[in-house]
Amino acid sequence: MIKNRQVNKISCQNPDKISACPQSALKPRPLAGKLPPLSPTVTHTDTTRMDDSSSSAASTPASGTPAPGSDTYKGWLFKWTNYIKGYQRRWFVLSNGLLSYYRTQAEMAHTCRGTINLATAHIDTEDACNIVLSSGGRTYHLKASTEVERQRWVTALELAKAKAIRMMNDQSDDSADEEPISQSDHSEIQGTLKTLASKLDDLSTCNDLIAKHGAALQRSLSELETLRVPLEGGEKIKAVNERATLFRITSNAMINACRDFLDLAESHSRRWQRVLQHEREQRTHLEETIEQLAKQHNSLERAWREAPAHAVNTPATPATDTGVSERPRKEEASDEDEDTEYFDAMEDSPAFITVTATDPSHHSSNDFSGKELQPHRKRRTQIPEKPNYSLNLWSIMKNCIGKELSKIPMPVNFNEPLSMLQRLTEDLEYHELLDKAARCENSLEQMCLVAAFSVSSYSTTVHRTAKPFNPLLGETYELDRLEEFGYRSICEQVSHHPPAAAHHVMSQRGWTLWQEITIASKFRGKYLSIMPLGVIHLQFHASGNHYVWRKVTSTVHNIIVGKLWIDQSGDIDIVNHRTKETCQLKFSPYSYFSREVPRKVTGVVKDSDSQAHYILSGTWDDKMESAKIMQSSRGSSSSEGKQKTVYQTLTPKLLWKKYPLPENAENMYCFSALALTLNEEEEGVCWTDSRLRPDQRLMEAGRWDEANVEKQRLEEKQRARRRRREAEASKAIDEGDYMPLWFHQRTDGLTGETIYVYKGGYWEAKERQAWNMSPDIF
């Protein structure tokens, strides 16, 4: 012990040389049986004596771990003064977030040499014993006598800094702590605090065990030091001993920090509860407001649809810049909620302006929208109401991690109780437009009706945000309306990867329609783009006019957050391949900043010489009109520098008007009158028909949990069929991939593309009920 004191005395006779002293000179040799106490509440005495004059200070409480709730920590440290004097020994006191120092302990009564506020200070460590404190323009370079001592001070400083910051932040919030809370909230808080206290007891037990084993470890290491070992081994044992001490100190600091956390949670629980209660009230108020707005919007929309027809075709009514006399649409301002995402206004506005001319011999309008015949069979007008099922998006997304998206079972919560084949059949909602077009002798007028039909297929999508069921490979759907409306429709899922459906419609009223549609989609984060790939063919029997067009892109907005809404955008180019007449339709993206009518569609019908004859205008969710062009001229340049054509037209004629939705449609997936009948049970259909899908049928009945189980079974059955088919194909070289039953691939003579076309036989098989060739998919 005397030798140890002499080493320290010699080391510190030159304070300005202390940084060059060996570390062992500043670290006292631990003695067996004289270990520092392990209780986190007990302070330690300084066993290092710098000189004989300071021996009295050694018996005073020095640096140690502060007790819980105590803000005071004291001890000797070396402070850098200048290059002449170097490091000088000073007495430091840490109290209430302030670190002050004095030359001696006696100076505490009258003279403070300096103070740093830890709330704004930065604490850094340069090496094993150094501490650097900086706050504003003031910096303290401090040095502890040992690495363990340095760690004690750093721990105390960090805890004091955190507490000082909390006190500073809480000063402006004290008034909120006095607000009362409900009994249930108080019980919840007390339960949480009790749980925290229980966990803190567990940590205390662990801390006691660490202290117990740490003491045993230090005793063993001290005993090893007394053995005769090489000098290098002794130094390593000393280093291990100090590391063990450091580990014990860190454990003590951890338990103290946990206890401080519990105290803080208890003292500020009322303020937290007030904030949470405020957020709950705001959320409830917002939900009630949104619900009221939705009801008001629905009432306004229904009242508008049921109002008497406005005189849209009166010659005295001024026309808009597109030649369409639009009724006021004030309700459009509330059509989208606050979460709606909007596109920017389109850069390429229509390159024409229409001016309505008056022609007394021209009738104002011919309404093509009324149904001519009433159905012979009474069809259903309602389905079970949609259950109010909540959907946890995370419960689905977490299953996507590490899996292929095609193999993730998506619940029916996202669906509507119709398949994609039935949605494809919904294109025939306004089939009477084609019936009237078949009777047109003028091919240009016929083109106007075909264009209106192509737009009408989107009117059912404006409120239909749920996705249809993906058809199973080989699934079919028939719609036999031969007796009522003179047509028959058959669809078949002809491919699974990529998903593709073939559709064929034959009408006894002079037209045939066929198409093959493959759906491509891209997820853009906030919205989902759905791009139907494929060509639609329409041929009229009497004239031989053959029309071809493609669908536009559908976009579903607010996929992650907000209310879902759908928009249609892009161009449709309709070509009559017999006469080479064309129609160019433009679907304008919805824009909050645009002054145009929402969901606007415009178009021009031209002959084979590209001369315009008709202007089409309207919206894809409401109506379409046509105006015959009487005269055209080149107008002045627009603001974009483009020269627009001015068309003088006759009064517009109504081509198509959307039917109002059935009563209570908002609770029946917003289905139209036709959509309500598509899944109606039908006798004699093929056993692959979508009406017979058990999961879809269960969902329509409101039994969604059972529908989800059945949907997974069907998907797994389809995968098993595919594996079996691939295994059989590998054994026979002449056998290829899946072959559809009612369609076969052919090269389209007009487009040059390979498409699936109807090969016949379905309706004949239905008459005989010969479904033996149909696969067992359900």
N, C-alpha and C positions, 0 to 999 in steps of 0.2 A: 504494500500500500504506500509506503514511503517512497519507494522507487517510482511508482506511478505518479505521485504528486510532483516529484522532481522533474520528470519528463515534461509534464504540463507546464511547470514553472519555467523551464528553459525554453519551451516552444513559444511561450507568449511574452517573453521579455522584450521582443521586438515586434510590436503589433503590426507595423507596416510590412513585415515579412510573413504574416500568418498564412497568406495564400500559398506560400511555397512550402509550408510545413507538411510533413507526411501526414496522411489521414489518421494513422494510428496514434499520432501525437495528440490529436484532438478527441480521440475516442477512449473513454475510461475502460479499463479491463473489468468485465463483469466478474463478480465473485460468487462462488457457490453458496447457496443459502441466503444470498442478499439480493434476490431478484425483485424487480419492481412489482408492486401489488397488481393483481389481475382484475380487481373490480373496476368497472368503468367509471365509478364515481369517486375514486380515490386519486388524489394528486400525488406526484412524485417529487422527491427531493433531488437537488442537484448535487451529484457526487463528485463533480469536477471543481476543484478549487484552483483559482488562477494564481493567487499569491496569498501570503499570510494575512494581509490586511483585509482580505475579502472572506476570510474563513467564517465570519459571523453570518454572512449571507447564505451559506450553504445549508444552514438549518431552517431557513424560511421556506415556505411553499414556493416552489418554482414551477417550471413548465410541466404541464400534465393535461390529461384529457378533462375538459370541463364537465361538470355535472349537468344533468338535464335541467333545463330552465335557467341555468346560470350563464351569464354573458361575460364573465370575467375570466381571464387567463393571463398569468404573469410568468416572467422568467427572464434570464440573462441571455442576450444575443450580442454578437459582434456586428457593429455597424461601420460601414466604410465612411471615413470622414474626408480625407484628402490624400494626395500622394506623399505628403511628408509624414503624417501620423498614421496613415493606413487604416486598418480596422481597429476600432476602439470598443471596449466592453460597455454595454449600456443596459439599463433595466427597462424592459418593455411591458406595457400593460394593455391588454385587449379587453375593452368594455363597451357594451352597447353599440357594436359596429364600428368603434373608433380604436385605432392602434396608436398609442402614445408612448414616448420614451423619455427616460431621465438618465442622468449620469449615475445617480445612486438611488437606492430606495428612499432615502431621507428626503430627496428632492420632490417626491410625490406630494408633499404637503404644501409646496410653495412655487416650484419652477418646473414647467413642462417644456422640454426642448423641441418638441415637434409632434404633429398629429396627422394621420391619414384616415379619411373616411372610406371604409371598405366597400360601401355600397357602390362607389364609382371607381374602385381600384382594380387593377389587373395584377394577378398573382402568377409569378413564373418561377421556375427552378432551373438554375444553370448547371449545377453538378450535384454531387452527393450531399453537400452541406449548405449550398447557397440558396437564398430566397431573394427574389427581386419584386418589390412592390412599386407600382407606378399609378399615380392618380393626377390627371391634369398635367402640369409641368413639373411635378415633384416625383422623385424616384428614390427609394431606399434600397441599398444593397446590403443584405444581411447575411450572416453566416452563423450556423449553429455549430455546437461543439462536436456533435456526432450526426450520422445519417438518421438514426432513430429520433434524435431530438428535432432534427429538421422536419421529419415526417409528422411529429406531434404538432409542431407549429403550423405546418401547411394545412393539416386537418382542421385545427382550430380556426385558422383564418378563413378557410373555405366555408365552414359552417356559419361563422359570424357574418361573412359577406352575404350568404344566402338569406339569413335572417334579417339583415339590414335592408336588403332589397324588398323582402316581403313587407316589412314594416313601412317602408316608403310607399309601396303600392297600395297598402291598406288604409293609409291615412284619409284618402279621399272617398273610401267606401264604408267608413265606420257607421254612417247613418243608416245604411241598408240593413245592418245586422239586427236592428230593433224591430223589424217588421214581423208580425205574427205568422205562424205557419199552422196548417191543419194538423189534427191529431194523427191522421194516417201518414202524412209526410214526416211528422216527427218520429213516429214509430219506425218508418223506413230508414231514416237517418240514424236512429239509435241502433237499429239492427246492423247497418253498415259499419258503424263505429265499433260495435261489439265484435264483428267479424275481424276488423282490422286489429283490435286489441288481442284477439285470439291468435292471429298470425304473429303479432309482436311477441306474445309469450313463447311461441314456437321458436322465434329468432333468438329470444333470450336464453332458452334452453340450449340451442345450438352454440350460442356465444359462451355459455358456461362450460360446455364440453370442449370448445376450442381452447378456452383459458386453462382448463384442467390438463388437457393433453399438451398444450404449449408449455405449461410449467414443467411437466415431466420431461418434455424434450429439452428444455433449457437446463434442467438439472443434469440430464445425461450428457449434454454438450459440455457443461462446466466440469463434470467429472473427467471427461476426455481430455480437457485442457491440462489437468493435473498429471496426466500420464506423460511419460517420456516419449515424445514423438518428434520427428524432424521439424525444423523450424518452419518449413513450407506447409507441413500438415497442420501445425498449430495456427498459422495464419488463416488457413481455410476453415478450420473449426470455429475460429473467432468470427469469420464472415457469415458462416451458417447460423451461429448464435444470434448475430445481429439481425439476420433475415427473419429468424423465428420471432424475435421481439417486434420487428416491423409488422409481421403478419398479425400478431396479437393486437397491436395498436389499431391496425386497419379494421379488424373485427369489432373492436370497441367503438370505433367511429361509425361503423355500419349500424350497430344497434342503437346508438345515440341518434343517428339520422332518422331511423325508423320511428323512434319515440317522438322526435320532433315533428315528423310527418303526421302522426296520430294526433298530437296536440293541435297542429295547424288545421287538420280536417275537422276536429271538434269545434274549434273556435270560429271557423268560417262556414260551417255547414248551413247556417241560416241564410247567409248571403247567396250561396250556391242554389239553395232551394228556391229563393225568390226569383233568381234568374230563370231557373227551369220552369217554374210556375208561369212566369210571364211568357216564355216561349210556347208553352202548351196553350195558353189562352189565345195567343196570336194565331197559332196554327188552327185551333178550333174556329176562331172568327173567320179566318181566310177560307176554310173549307165550307162554312155556312154561306159565305158570300159567293163563292164559286158555284155552289149548288143553286142558289137563288138566281144567279145570272144564267145558268144553264136552263133552268125552268122557264125564265122569261124569254130567252132566245128561242126555245122550242115552241112556246106559245105564239111568239111573233111569226116564226116561220110557218107554223100551221095556219095561222090566221091569214097570212099572205097567200098561201097556196089555195086556201078555200075561198078567197075573195073573188068577186065577179071578174071576168076577163076584162082587161083594160083595152081601150081602143088603140091598139098599137099600129093600126094600119090606116088611120084617118089621114087623108091627104093634108089637112091643115096642120097636122102635128109636125113640128120641125124635126128633121132627121139629124142624127149625130154624124160625126165625121166618117163613120163607116156605112152610112145609109140605113141604119137600123134605128127605128124609133123606140128607144128604151124607156121602160117605166122607171120611176124613181126606185132606187134600191137602198134606202137608208138603213135597212136592217143588215146590210153587208158589213157595216162597221163593227158589228158585234159578232160576226160569224166566226172569228178566230179569237182564242183567249190570249192572255198575256204571255203564255209560254210559246206562242207560235214563232217558228223561225221563218223569215221571209227571204225571198230572192231579191236581188237588185233589179231595177227596171231593165227591160230588154233594150239592147242597143239598136237592134234592127227593127224599127217600127214598120207597119205596113207601108209599102211603097205606092199607095194609092189613096185617093180621097173620093168619096162618093157624094153626089148631090142628087136629091130626089126630084124627079120631074113629074108633072101631073098628066095623066092620060085618061080622059073620061071613058074611053072604050075598054079600059083595062080594069078588070075586077080587082078589088083590093086584096082579097086573100082567098086561098083555097086551103081548108084545114085538112091535112093529111093524117092527123094524129088520132082520129077516132077509130075504135074497133068496129068492124063491119058486122061481125057475127058474134053471138053469145055462145059460150061453150054449151055443148049438149050435156056434158057431165058436170055435176056440181063439184068443184074443187074446194079443197080446204082453204080457209082464210086466216088461220092462225096456227101457231105451234107453241109448245110449252115455253114460258118466259125464261129468259137467261138467268141462271142462278147468280147470286152475288158472291162469287168466289174471289178471295184475295190471292194475289200472285206474288210470291217472294222471288224476285229476280235473281238474288244471290244463290238461292237453293238450286237454281238451274245453272248459273254461270260457273259455280264451283265444280260442277260435274264436267265442264268443258276442259279443265286443265289436263294436258297431256293426252287428249283424245282427239280422234278425227271428228270433225263437225258432222259428217254424214252418219256417224254411228252414235250420236248423242240423242237419246229419246226426248223429244220436246213434248211437253204436256199439252193436252187439248185446251188448256186455258188460253192459249194463243189463237185457237182456231174458231171457226164458225162451223155449224153442222152441215156443211156442204163440201163436196170434193172439187178439185180443180176441173174435173170433167164437167161437173154441173155448172161451175162458174163460166166455163167456155160456152156451154149451151145458153147461158143468159144473154149472149150476143143476139139471140132471137127475140128479145123482149119486144122490139118494135119491128117485127117481121112484116107488118102491113105496109111499111114503107117500100119493101121490095115487091109486094103484091101490086102496089100502085105503079112502081117503076116498070114492072113488066108490061103494063098496059100503055106506057108512054110511047108515042110514035116518034117523038123528037129525042134523039140520043143525048142532046145537051141538057134537056129537062130531066131525062133519066139519070144523068150524071149528078144533078143536084140532089135527087132523092137518094142515090147511092152514097153520096158524101154525107147527107144527114144521117143515114143508117150507120155509117162508120163512126160518127160522133156519138150517136145514141148509146152505143155499147158501153160508154164510160159513165153514163148517168147513174148507174147503180152503184158506183164505187165511191161516191162522194162521202157517204157515211159508213162505209164498210171497211173498217180498219183491221178487222181480224183476218187471219190467213185461212184459206181453204185447206182441207186435208190433201196431202200429197197422195195421188193415186198409186196403188200397188201395180206392179208390172202385170199386164193382162187384164186390169180392171176395165170395165166398160160402163157406159151410161147411155140409155136410150130415152128419147122424148118423142112419144107418138101423139101428135096432134093432127092426124090426118082428117078425122071426122070434123073436128072443130075448126081448124085453120088451114088444113090442106097440106101440111108438111110433116116429115119424119126426120128425126135427127139421131145419129149414132156417133159416139165417141169411144176411143180406145187408147189406153196408155201403151204406147208402142215401144218405149225405151225408158230405162230407169236411170242410166248414167250416160249422157245427160238426160234429165227427165223431159220427155216429149209426148205430146198427145196429138192424135189425128182425129179430125172431125169432118163429118159429111152430112149435108142436109139436102133433101130433095123435096121440092114443093110442086104440087099439082097445079099451082097457079102461075107456072111459067118460069121458074128459076131454080138453079142449083148452086149451092155454096159449099166449098170445101177449104180446109185449112189444116196446117200442121204447125203447132206452136211449141217452141222450146223456151223455157224461162231461164234467163240469166239474171243474176242479181249481184249487186255490189254494196257492201256495208261501208258507209262513210263516217261512222261514228254517231252523228246526230240523226242521220237519215239513211234510208235504205232505197236504192234505185233498183227497180224491177224492169228489165228490158225484154219484152217478148220478141223472140227471134222466129222468123217464119213468114210465109206469104199467105194472104187470104185471096181466094179465087171466087168470083161470082159470075155466072153465065146465065144469060136470058135465052130461053129456048126459041122464041119466035124470031128475034133479030140476030141472034148469034153474038151479040155484044158481050165481050169477055173483059171484066174489070179485075184489076189486080192492085192490091195495096198492102202495106205493113202497118203494124200498130206503133203507137208512140210509147215513150218511157213513162212509167208511173213511179212516183216518189212518195214514200211514207216518211213523214217528218216526226221529230220528237220521239225517237226510238227509246232513248234512255230516260229522259226526264220530260215531263209535260204531257199535254193532251195530244194524242196521235191525230194527224190529219193527212189527207192524200191530195196530191196534185198531179196533173198530167201536163207534159211539156214535150215539144218536138214538132216535127212536120210529118204529114201524111201526103204522099203523092199517089193519087189514084189515076190509073191509066186504062183507057179503053183500047185494048190491043187490036180491035177490028177497025175502029175509026181513027185511032191515034189521038183522040181527044184526051185532055188531062184536067185534073183538078188539084190544086195545091192548097192544102189546109195547114194552118199554123196554129198550134196550141201555145198560148202565151203563158209562161210561168207566173204563178201568183206573186204579186209584189205589193207590199204595204205602201210603198212610196209612189206607185204608179197611179195615174188618174184614170186609167182604163178600167173597164168593167172586169171584176174578178172572173177567173176561169174562162177567159175570152178565147173564142175560136173565130178566125177569119179565113177566107179562101177566095180563089178566083177560078172560074171554069173557062177553059180555053179550047178552041178548036184545033185541028191538026196544023193550022198555020200560026198557032200561038196568039190568035186574036181573042181577047177576052169577051165573053158574052154574059156571064152572070157573076155577081158578087155575093158571096156567102158570109153570113155573120151570125153570131150568137154566143152561147156558152155551152160547155159540154155537160153541165149539170142541170140545164133548164130547157133550152129551145134552140132551134136553128131556123134562119130565114134566108130567102134568096131574093135578089133584086136584079131584074134584067137591065143590062147596060144599053142605053140609047145612044150615047155619044161619049167619046173620050178625047182628052187633050192633055198636053204637057203643061204642068203647073210650075209655079216658082220653086226655087230650091228650098229645102227644109233647113232647120238649124244645124243638121249634121252635114249639110253640103250636098245632099242627094236631091235629085229632081224627081218629084212625085207626079204620077199620072192622076188626072182628075176625071172620074167617071160620073156621067150624068145617068141616073137610073130611074126606073119606074118605082112605084111604091112597093116595098118588100112584101113578099108572100111568106106565110108561115109554112115551113116544111115539116117540122117536128116539134112536139111539146111533151115534156116529161109528165108521166102520170104521177099524181100525188101518192105518197106512201100510205100503206094501210094504217088503220087506227091501231095505236099501241105498238107501232113498228120499232120504236126506240128500245122496247123491252124484248123484241124478237130479232135481235141482231141487225136491225134496220133493213130487213128483207123487203123486197118489192112484192107485188102481188104474184108475179111469176115465180120468184124465188121461194115463196112459201109453199108452192106446189111441187117443187123439184124433187124433194125427198119423200113425197107422199107415196105410200105403198101402192104397188102396181102388180097386177097378176100377170104371170106368164113371162116376166123378164128373165134374161139369162142370169145364172147364179153368180156371175162375176159383176153384176150391176151394182153401182154405188149405193143404191137404196138398201142393199143387203149387207153393207159393211156394219159389223156389230159395234165397233167403237164409235162410229159416226151416229148410229142409231141411239146408243146409250147417251151420248152427249146431247143429242136433241131432246131426249127425255129428261135431262137435267141430272143424270147420274154420272158426274164427271170422274169421280174416283174410279168407278168400274170401267169407264171409258179409257182412262189412262192405262189400266192394267191390260185391257183388251188391245189397245194400240201397240203396246210393247210386244204382245204375243204375235200379232200380225206381222210386225216388222221383223221379228226373229224368224218367223215362218218363211217370209220372203227371202231372207238371207240364206236360210237352209235350202230353199228351192234353187237359188242361184248357184250355191256350191255344188249341189247335185247335178245341175245342168252342165256346169263347167266340167265336172268329172266325166259325165257321159260324152260330152263333146270331145274330150281329149282321147277317147277310145275310138271314135269314128271320125276320120279325117273329113269325110264329105258332109258332116254335120257342122253347121256354123253356129252363130249366136242365136239369141231368142228370136223366134219368128212370130209376129202378130197373127191373130186369127182372122180378123176381118179387113185388114189393110195390108198392102204390099208396097214395096219401094219401086218408084218409077222416076225417070228423068223428066222434069217439067220442060215441055217444049217451048214455053215462053221465057222462062227465067234461066233455064239450063241447070237448075238446082235439082238435087235428088230429094224427093219428098215421098211421104206415105200417102197413098190414095186408096179410096174404098174399092175393094175388089168384089163386093156383093156377097149375098148369101145370108146376111143376118136376119132380115125380115122373113125370108123363106124358112130359116131354121126356127124362128119364133112360132110360125104357123104350125110347124110339125113338133115343136118343143124338143128339137134335136140338139141338145146342148152337150152331147158326149165329148166333143172335142175341146170344150172349154176347160181351162185349168181350175184346180181347186185352190183358190187364193185366200178364202176367208175361213 
